[in-house]
Amino acid sequence: MDVQRIKAGDVTAQEVTADTEAYRESSGRGLDEAAEKELQALKIWLFSENIRVQAEQKKLLEMENRLLKERMQFQEEMKILNQKVTASRQRLKQDEQFFEKKMEILKDGFSSLDADRKAFEREKEAFRRSMRDADVQTEEKGVFFAGVRNQLALKKRYKDLLKIYHPDNLAGDKEMMQRISREYESLKRML
């Protein structure tokens, strides 16, 4: 057996024992010398095995430390992600509550607008009724052609009123034109 192989750690205990036996038989020397060489070879092999085991233990310890660091890093990342998820959920919940409040405000606004529109329609209809009643009274009094004494003045006033109250104008109104025309016709017959 080669001493360099023993130092390199490439030798097993069985090889050392077999080499020792072969050495004893071939040399014929005393038992003490052979036992001493065998013991020396075993010591070398044991020393190299101890070094190898220590190196493996060191590698395992380094791997364990690296894995612990990775585990701690993973736990930190999970903690951060959980915080982000929790914050996102809270934000989403707040957004949902905010949206619900907005929706409630909009619904209330639409219902109040609808109520206001209905009230406006009632007021508008009441105003139209009152205007019709007032127009009937003014028609009877002859407000549009008050102070007109002859046919020429009547015709001139009628044309002026047509320009003002014609439905195509901004101030125009169809009902007003009909009242003016009725009053004109009735006064035309009288004069």
C-alpha positions as CSV (number, residue, x, y, z in Angstrom):
1,M,0.0,0.0,0.0
2,D,1.2,3.4,-0.9
3,V,1.7,6.0,1.8
4,Q,0.6,8.8,-0.6
5,R,-2.7,7.0,-1.2
6,I,-3.2,6.8,2.5
7,K,-2.5,10.5,3.0
8,A,-4.8,11.3,0.1
9,G,-7.7,9.4,1.8
10,D,-8.2,6.9,-1.1
11,V,-7.6,3.9,1.1
12,T,-10.2,1.9,3.0
13,A,-9.8,0.1,6.3
14,Q,-10.0,-3.3,4.6
15,E,-7.2,-2.4,2.2
16,V,-5.0,-1.3,5.1
17,T,-5.7,-4.5,7.0
18,A,-5.1,-6.7,3.9
19,D,-1.8,-4.8,3.1
20,T,-0.7,-5.3,6.7
21,E,-1.4,-9.0,6.5
22,A,0.5,-9.3,3.2
23,Y,3.4,-7.4,4.7
24,R,3.6,-9.7,7.7
25,E,3.7,-12.8,5.6
26,S,6.2,-11.5,3.2
27,S,8.6,-9.9,5.6
28,G,8.6,-12.6,8.2
29,R,9.6,-10.1,10.8
30,G,8.3,-10.0,14.2
31,L,4.8,-9.5,15.2
32,D,5.5,-6.3,16.9
33,E,6.9,-4.6,13.9
34,A,4.1,-5.7,11.7
35,A,1.5,-4.7,14.2
36,E,3.2,-1.3,14.6
37,K,3.1,-0.7,10.9
38,E,-0.5,-1.8,10.7
39,L,-1.3,0.5,13.6
40,Q,0.5,3.4,11.9
41,A,-1.4,2.8,8.6
42,L,-4.7,2.7,10.5
43,K,-3.8,5.9,12.3
44,I,-3.0,7.6,9.0
45,W,-6.3,6.3,7.6
46,L,-8.2,7.4,10.7
47,F,-6.6,10.8,10.5
48,S,-7.5,11.3,6.9
49,E,-11.1,10.1,7.6
50,N,-11.3,12.5,10.5
51,I,-10.2,15.4,8.2
52,R,-12.7,14.3,5.5
53,V,-15.6,14.0,8.1
54,Q,-14.7,17.4,9.5
55,A,-14.7,18.9,6.0
56,E,-18.1,17.3,5.3
57,Q,-19.4,18.6,8.7
58,K,-18.2,22.0,7.8
59,K,-19.9,21.8,4.4
60,L,-23.1,20.6,6.1
61,L,-22.9,23.4,8.7
62,E,-22.4,26.0,5.9
63,M,-25.4,24.5,4.0
64,E,-27.5,24.6,7.2
65,N,-26.5,28.3,7.8
66,R,-27.3,29.2,4.2
67,L,-30.7,27.4,4.5
68,L,-31.4,29.2,7.7
69,K,-30.6,32.5,6.2
70,E,-32.8,31.7,3.2
71,R,-35.6,30.6,5.5
72,M,-35.4,33.8,7.5
73,Q,-35.3,35.8,4.3
74,F,-38.3,33.9,3.0
75,Q,-40.1,34.5,6.3
76,E,-39.4,38.2,6.1
77,E,-40.6,38.3,2.5
78,M,-43.7,36.4,3.5
79,K,-44.3,38.9,6.3
80,I,-43.9,41.9,4.0
81,L,-46.2,40.3,1.4
82,N,-48.7,39.5,4.1
83,Q,-48.6,43.1,5.2
84,K,-49.1,44.3,1.7
85,V,-52.0,41.9,1.2
86,T,-53.5,43.1,4.4
87,A,-53.1,46.7,3.5
88,S,-54.5,46.0,0.0
89,R,-57.5,44.3,1.5
90,Q,-58.1,47.2,3.9
91,R,-57.7,49.7,1.0
92,L,-60.2,47.6,-1.0
93,K,-62.6,47.5,1.9
94,Q,-62.3,51.3,2.3
95,D,-62.8,51.8,-1.4
96,E,-65.9,49.6,-1.3
97,Q,-67.3,51.6,1.6
98,F,-66.5,54.8,-0.1
99,F,-68.2,53.6,-3.3
100,E,-71.2,52.5,-1.3
101,K,-71.4,56.0,0.3
102,K,-71.1,57.6,-3.1
103,M,-73.8,55.3,-4.6
104,E,-76.1,56.2,-1.6
105,I,-75.5,59.9,-2.2
106,L,-76.2,59.5,-5.9
107,K,-79.4,57.6,-5.2
108,D,-80.5,60.2,-2.8
109,G,-79.6,62.9,-5.3
110,F,-81.5,61.2,-8.1
111,S,-84.6,60.7,-5.9
112,S,-84.5,64.3,-4.8
113,L,-84.0,65.4,-8.4
114,D,-87.0,63.3,-9.4
115,A,-89.1,64.8,-6.6
116,D,-88.0,68.3,-7.6
117,R,-88.8,67.6,-11.3
118,K,-92.3,66.4,-10.3
119,A,-92.8,69.4,-8.1
120,F,-91.6,71.7,-11.0
121,E,-94.0,70.0,-13.4
122,R,-96.9,70.6,-11.0
123,E,-95.8,74.2,-10.5
124,K,-95.4,74.6,-14.3
125,E,-98.9,73.2,-14.9
126,A,-100.4,75.4,-12.2
127,F,-98.6,78.4,-13.7
128,R,-100.0,77.6,-17.2
129,R,-103.5,77.3,-15.8
130,S,-103.1,80.6,-14.0
131,M,-101.8,82.2,-17.2
132,R,-104.7,80.8,-19.2
133,D,-107.1,82.2,-16.7
134,A,-105.3,85.6,-16.8
135,D,-105.2,85.5,-20.6
136,V,-108.9,84.8,-20.8
137,Q,-109.5,87.8,-18.6
138,T,-107.1,90.0,-20.6
139,E,-108.7,88.8,-23.8
140,E,-112.0,90.0,-22.6
141,K,-110.6,93.4,-21.7
142,G,-108.7,93.8,-25.0
143,V,-105.2,94.4,-23.7
144,F,-103.3,93.8,-26.9
145,F,-105.3,96.3,-28.9
146,A,-106.1,98.8,-26.2
147,G,-106.5,102.4,-27.5
148,V,-107.0,101.3,-31.1
149,R,-109.8,103.3,-32.7
150,N,-109.6,102.6,-36.5
151,Q,-108.8,99.8,-38.9
152,L,-105.4,101.2,-39.9
153,A,-104.1,101.4,-36.3
154,L,-105.6,97.9,-35.6
155,K,-103.7,96.4,-38.6
156,K,-100.4,98.1,-37.7
157,R,-100.7,96.9,-34.0
158,Y,-101.5,93.4,-35.3
159,K,-98.4,93.3,-37.4
160,D,-96.2,94.6,-34.6
161,L,-97.6,92.0,-32.2
162,L,-97.0,89.3,-34.8
163,K,-93.3,90.3,-35.1
164,I,-92.9,90.1,-31.3
165,Y,-94.9,86.9,-30.5
166,H,-94.4,84.8,-33.6
167,P,-93.5,81.2,-32.6
168,D,-90.3,81.4,-34.6
169,N,-89.0,84.2,-32.4
170,L,-87.3,83.7,-29.1
171,A,-90.2,85.4,-27.2
172,G,-92.7,83.7,-29.4
173,D,-95.6,81.5,-28.1
174,K,-98.2,79.7,-30.1
175,E,-100.9,80.2,-27.6
176,M,-100.2,83.9,-27.4
177,M,-100.4,84.2,-31.2
178,Q,-103.8,82.4,-31.1
179,R,-105.1,84.8,-28.5
180,I,-103.8,87.8,-30.4
181,S,-105.4,86.5,-33.6
182,R,-108.8,85.9,-31.9
183,E,-108.8,89.4,-30.4
184,Y,-107.8,90.9,-33.8
185,E,-110.6,89.1,-35.5
186,S,-113.2,90.1,-33.0
187,L,-112.0,93.8,-33.1
188,K,-111.9,93.7,-36.9
189,R,-115.5,92.8,-37.0
190,M,-116.4,95.6,-34.5
191,L,-114.5,98.4,-36.2
